[in-house]
């Protein structure tokens, strides 16, 4: 049974759980604006190198996130040579909802499996 996040609309609720590519792009942008290559580098850091995405996956996912209005392109004043992205208000809401969902899953797993807890 999936519980609905109280601040996420029904049409966005269908995105949860987020795919790893979407999650890590939103995670990378949660600390501020970045261009595509910086997003790829940050994803590698955030995942401890366990999730890497190539340019094809990155830019296909970015295009989808732009269409869903989860991220927005910022005006860099560089004549469009480098595209800079940031989370939209909606993107921040869906990212927080996913982190909350994940937190709940991990908490339930630890509650049911005491041997998974630190020091056990």
C-alpha positions as CSV (number, residue, x, y, z in Angstrom):
1,X,0.0,0.0,0.0
2,X,1.4,3.4,-1.0
3,X,0.7,6.3,1.2
4,X,0.2,9.7,-0.4
5,X,2.5,12.5,0.6
6,X,0.3,15.3,1.9
7,X,2.0,18.1,-0.2
8,X,2.3,16.2,-3.5
9,X,-0.5,16.5,-6.1
10,X,-2.1,13.4,-7.5
11,X,-0.4,13.8,-10.9
12,X,3.0,14.2,-9.3
13,X,2.3,11.3,-6.9
14,X,2.5,8.9,-9.8
15,X,6.3,9.8,-10.1
16,X,7.0,8.2,-6.7
17,X,9.2,6.3,-6.2
18,X,11.6,8.2,-8.4
19,X,13.9,6.4,-10.7
20,X,17.6,6.5,-9.7
21,X,18.5,8.9,-12.6
22,X,15.7,11.3,-11.6
23,X,16.4,11.1,-7.9
24,X,20.1,11.8,-8.3
25,X,19.6,14.7,-10.7
26,X,17.2,16.3,-8.3
27,X,19.6,15.5,-5.4
28,X,22.5,17.1,-7.3
29,X,20.4,20.3,-7.9
30,X,19.1,20.5,-4.4
31,X,22.2,22.4,-3.4
32,X,22.0,24.9,-6.2
33,X,22.3,25.5,-9.9
34,X,24.5,23.3,-12.1
35,X,25.3,22.6,-15.7
36,X,25.1,19.1,-17.2
37,X,28.7,18.0,-16.6
38,X,28.6,19.3,-13.0
39,X,25.4,17.3,-12.4
40,X,27.1,14.1,-13.7
41,X,30.1,14.8,-11.4
42,X,27.9,15.5,-8.4
43,X,25.8,12.3,-9.0
44,X,29.0,10.3,-8.9
45,X,29.9,11.9,-5.5
46,X,26.5,11.6,-4.0
47,X,26.2,7.9,-4.9
48,X,29.8,7.1,-3.8
49,X,30.5,6.1,-7.4
50,X,27.8,3.5,-7.4
51,X,25.5,5.3,-9.8
52,X,27.0,6.8,-13.0
53,X,25.1,8.1,-15.9
54,X,26.4,9.0,-19.3
55,X,25.4,12.0,-21.3
56,X,22.6,10.2,-23.1
57,X,20.8,9.3,-19.9
58,X,21.6,12.6,-18.3
59,X,20.2,14.8,-21.1
60,X,17.2,12.6,-21.8
61,X,16.3,12.7,-18.1
62,X,16.9,16.5,-17.9
63,X,14.5,17.0,-20.9
64,X,11.9,14.9,-19.1
65,X,12.3,16.9,-15.9
66,X,12.0,20.2,-17.8
67,X,8.8,18.9,-19.4
68,X,7.4,17.9,-16.0
69,X,8.5,21.3,-14.6
70,X,10.6,19.7,-11.9
71,X,13.6,21.7,-13.0
72,X,14.1,24.9,-14.9
73,X,16.8,26.3,-17.2
74,X,18.3,29.5,-15.9
75,X,19.5,32.4,-18.0
76,X,23.2,32.5,-17.8
77,X,23.9,35.5,-20.0
78,X,26.4,33.4,-22.0
79,X,24.3,33.2,-25.2
80,X,23.1,29.7,-24.5
81,X,26.6,28.1,-24.8
82,X,26.2,26.4,-21.4
83,X,22.8,25.5,-20.0
84,X,22.4,25.8,-16.3
85,X,19.6,24.0,-14.4
86,X,18.0,24.4,-11.0
87,X,15.2,22.8,-9.1
88,X,11.8,24.4,-9.5
89,X,9.4,24.8,-6.6
90,X,7.6,21.6,-7.7
91,X,10.9,19.8,-8.1
92,X,11.9,20.7,-4.5
93,X,8.5,19.4,-3.2
94,X,8.8,16.1,-5.1
95,X,12.5,15.6,-4.0
96,X,11.5,16.2,-0.3
97,X,8.6,13.8,-0.7
98,X,10.9,11.1,-2.1
99,X,13.5,11.6,0.7
100,X,10.6,11.4,3.2
101,X,9.3,8.2,1.6
102,X,12.8,6.7,1.6
103,X,13.4,7.6,5.2
104,X,10.1,5.9,6.1
105,X,11.1,2.7,4.3
106,X,14.5,2.6,5.9
107,X,13.0,3.2,9.4
108,X,10.5,0.4,8.9
109,X,13.3,-1.9,7.7
110,X,15.4,-1.1,10.7
111,X,12.5,-1.6,13.1
112,X,11.8,-5.0,11.6
113,X,15.4,-6.1,11.3
114,X,17.2,-5.0,14.5
115,X,20.4,-6.6,13.3
116,X,20.7,-4.0,10.5
117,X,21.0,-1.2,13.1
118,X,24.4,0.3,13.8
119,X,26.2,-1.5,16.6
120,X,24.0,-4.5,16.4
